[in-house]
């Protein structure tokens, strides 16, 4: 999986042509991106609302902070793209991935005009510890080479996300995965909350 709206798309239009082909064959598709290019008129004109499912990833609500660790469009532009797609009737979701509470201003997040959000909590390993300067003490559940927050901690953090009609959680830590699937996610069979 890769971001199909990298800057080179403006030159080569491979995603543009792929979308047209998928539309022609009536194949549903999920676009996951950190770009606002998907919300330009050029792309919105070819996206089939019956086939296209779009998630725009936001990792922080702070543009300056994002530039310190991402090579992508700043979050404020991504949020505008999300809202434009929502306003125009597309199946759009904000993908908060990874969710690092210290990086998110809930007063901004909870005011994004979008019906759906997918949340994926940060999984911590030695590489992540070198990448982000945050407090790692809440990450105490060990599984598959990663440290995770406890389920109760995650439930508390999710309860503070209030601005969306549908919240779903993508998870790979077993206890939390079972909880979100069986007690929380709107679509228990798909944490991306897609409905074809």
Secondary structure, DSSP 8 states (H G I E B T S, - for coil): ---TT-TTHHHH-HHHHHHHHHHHHT--EEEEES-SGGGSHHHHTT--TTTEEEEEEES-S-HHHHHTT--S--HHHHHHHHHHHHHTT-EEEEEEEEE-GGG--HHHHTT---SEEEEEE--B-HHHHHH--S--TTEEEEETTEEEE-HHHHHHHHHT--S-SEEEEE--SHHHHHHHHHHT-SSTT-TT----
